[in-house]
Amino acid sequence: MLFQTERIYLRKMTGEDVDVYHTWRNDEEVMRTTNPSMDVYTWEDTNGFVNQVILHASSSKSYMIVDSQTNRPIGITSLIQIDLKNRNAECIIDIGEKEYWGKGYGREAMKLLLDYAFLEMNLHRVSLRVFSFNERAIKLYERLGFKQEGISRQFLFREGKWHDIVHMGILQQEYSA
């Protein structure tokens, strides 16, 4: 267990998480706001991705978001492209269990991940990318202190329209304040 609140805790992702992650990775509704490709993956694809990319990458750390009451995994959050020399990383979050959407679990998980990034790893900067139509996520990130740093214009074609990707970042001193 990494960090916890009353409702959730973060634990390192393991090979035993492939099945639940595979379910989320192939749920169109879950991936709509996070996955640019919207591909369908075989279990073998997911298993390979988890075991080769997620678990063995030297520049990333992935954690399952777990309901403290039931010990049920409800999502995943990661720090990727960790650059210890320049003390920065990118963060990702997916709440895979839809009944947990809109209830503050994403905010709690992001806060735990940022606590870890800034207070334990002593990172200077954490960034993220979010689809412009994901207004709820953008508001959450702004409430946590992220600032918009740029836009990749018309980067994503989804549901018959072009959408931007919004680049956001937060510095250690902004988070501490």
C-alpha positions as CSV (number, residue, x, y, z in Angstrom):
1,M,0.0,0.0,0.0
2,L,1.4,3.4,-1.0
3,F,-0.9,6.0,0.4
4,Q,-4.5,5.9,1.5
5,T,-7.6,7.9,2.5
6,E,-10.6,6.7,4.4
7,R,-12.2,5.5,1.1
8,I,-9.3,4.4,-1.1
9,Y,-5.7,3.3,-1.2
10,L,-3.1,2.9,-3.9
11,R,-1.1,-0.3,-4.3
12,K,1.4,-1.3,-6.9
13,M,0.0,-2.9,-10.0
14,T,0.8,-6.6,-10.3
15,G,0.4,-9.3,-13.0
16,E,-2.7,-10.4,-11.1
17,D,-4.5,-7.2,-12.2
18,V,-4.5,-8.1,-15.9
19,D,-8.1,-9.4,-15.9
20,V,-9.6,-6.3,-14.3
21,Y,-7.4,-3.9,-16.3
22,H,-8.4,-5.8,-19.5
23,T,-12.1,-5.3,-18.7
24,W,-11.5,-1.5,-18.4
25,R,-9.3,-1.3,-21.4
26,N,-12.0,-2.8,-23.6
27,D,-14.9,-0.8,-22.2
28,E,-15.7,1.9,-24.7
29,E,-17.3,4.2,-22.2
30,V,-14.3,4.0,-19.9
31,M,-11.8,4.6,-22.7
32,R,-13.8,7.3,-24.4
33,T,-12.1,10.1,-22.3
34,T,-8.6,8.6,-22.0
35,N,-7.6,6.4,-25.0
36,P,-6.9,8.2,-28.3
37,S,-7.1,5.0,-30.4
38,M,-10.3,3.3,-28.9
39,D,-8.8,-0.1,-30.1
40,V,-10.2,-3.4,-28.9
41,Y,-7.5,-5.5,-27.2
42,T,-7.2,-9.3,-26.8
43,W,-6.4,-10.6,-23.4
44,E,-2.9,-11.5,-24.7
45,D,-2.4,-7.9,-25.9
46,T,-3.3,-6.6,-22.4
47,N,-1.2,-9.2,-20.6
48,G,1.8,-8.3,-22.7
49,F,1.2,-4.6,-22.2
50,V,0.9,-5.0,-18.4
51,N,3.9,-7.3,-18.0
52,Q,6.2,-5.7,-20.5
53,V,5.3,-2.0,-20.4
54,I,3.6,-1.3,-17.1
55,L,5.4,-3.6,-14.7
56,H,8.9,-3.5,-16.2
57,A,9.3,0.1,-17.3
58,S,12.1,1.9,-15.5
59,S,10.5,5.3,-16.2
60,S,7.0,4.6,-14.9
61,K,5.1,3.6,-11.8
62,S,1.5,2.3,-11.9
63,Y,-0.9,1.9,-9.0
64,M,-4.3,0.3,-8.7
65,I,-6.9,2.5,-7.0
66,V,-8.6,0.2,-4.5
67,D,-11.8,0.7,-2.5
68,S,-10.7,0.5,1.2
69,Q,-14.0,-1.1,2.3
70,T,-14.2,-3.9,-0.3
71,N,-10.6,-4.2,-1.5
72,R,-12.0,-4.0,-5.0
73,P,-9.8,-2.3,-7.7
74,I,-11.7,0.6,-9.1
75,G,-9.1,2.2,-11.3
76,I,-5.5,2.8,-12.2
77,T,-3.2,5.8,-11.8
78,S,0.4,6.1,-13.1
79,L,3.4,8.3,-13.3
80,I,5.0,7.9,-16.7
81,Q,8.0,9.3,-18.4
82,I,9.6,9.9,-15.0
83,D,12.8,12.0,-15.5
84,L,14.6,12.0,-12.1
85,K,17.4,14.2,-13.4
86,N,15.0,17.0,-14.2
87,R,12.5,15.9,-11.5
88,N,9.4,15.7,-13.7
89,A,6.8,13.1,-14.8
90,E,3.5,12.8,-16.5
91,C,0.4,11.4,-14.7
92,I,-2.5,9.3,-15.9
93,I,-5.7,8.3,-14.2
94,D,-8.6,6.0,-15.2
95,I,-11.5,5.1,-12.9
96,G,-12.6,1.9,-14.6
97,E,-15.6,1.0,-12.4
98,K,-18.3,3.3,-13.6
99,E,-20.4,3.2,-10.4
100,Y,-17.4,5.2,-8.8
101,W,-17.6,8.0,-11.4
102,G,-18.6,11.5,-10.2
103,K,-18.2,10.7,-6.5
104,G,-14.7,12.2,-5.7
105,Y,-12.7,9.0,-6.0
106,G,-10.7,10.4,-8.9
107,R,-9.8,13.5,-6.9
108,E,-8.7,11.4,-3.9
109,A,-6.6,9.2,-6.1
110,M,-5.0,12.2,-7.9
111,K,-4.2,13.8,-4.6
112,L,-2.6,10.6,-3.3
113,L,-0.5,10.3,-6.5
114,L,0.6,14.0,-6.3
115,D,1.4,13.6,-2.6
116,Y,3.7,10.7,-3.6
117,A,5.2,12.5,-6.6
118,F,5.9,15.7,-4.7
119,L,6.4,14.7,-1.1
120,E,8.1,11.3,-1.5
121,M,9.8,11.4,-5.0
122,N,10.5,15.1,-4.6
123,L,9.5,15.8,-8.2
124,H,9.5,19.5,-9.3
125,R,6.8,19.2,-12.0
126,V,3.9,16.9,-12.9
127,S,2.1,17.2,-16.2
128,L,-0.9,15.6,-17.9
129,R,-2.9,15.6,-21.1
130,V,-6.7,15.6,-21.2
131,F,-9.2,15.6,-24.1
132,S,-10.8,19.0,-24.4
133,F,-14.3,17.5,-24.2
134,N,-13.6,16.0,-20.8
135,E,-14.7,19.2,-19.0
136,R,-15.2,17.4,-15.6
137,A,-11.6,16.2,-15.6
138,I,-10.3,19.6,-16.6
139,K,-12.2,21.2,-13.7
140,L,-10.8,18.6,-11.3
141,Y,-7.2,19.2,-12.4
142,E,-7.7,23.0,-12.1
143,R,-9.1,22.5,-8.5
144,L,-5.9,20.5,-7.7
145,G,-3.8,23.4,-8.9
146,F,-2.9,22.3,-12.5
147,K,-2.5,25.2,-15.0
148,Q,-3.2,24.9,-18.7
149,E,0.2,25.1,-20.6
150,G,-0.9,24.5,-24.1
151,I,-3.1,22.8,-26.7
152,S,-2.6,20.3,-29.4
153,R,-5.2,21.6,-31.8
154,Q,-7.6,19.1,-33.4
155,F,-5.5,16.2,-32.3
156,L,-8.3,13.7,-31.8
157,F,-11.2,12.6,-34.0
158,R,-14.0,11.3,-31.8
159,E,-17.7,10.9,-32.5
160,G,-17.5,12.7,-35.8
161,K,-15.7,15.8,-34.6
162,W,-12.1,17.0,-34.1
163,H,-11.1,17.7,-30.5
164,D,-8.0,19.3,-28.9
165,I,-5.7,17.8,-26.3
166,V,-5.1,20.2,-23.4
167,H,-1.7,20.1,-21.8
168,M,-1.6,20.9,-18.1
169,G,1.1,21.0,-15.4
170,I,1.6,21.7,-11.8
171,L,4.8,22.6,-10.0
172,Q,5.9,21.3,-6.6
173,Q,5.6,24.8,-4.9
174,E,2.2,25.3,-6.4
175,Y,1.0,22.0,-5.0
176,S,2.5,22.7,-1.6
177,A,0.8,26.1,-1.4
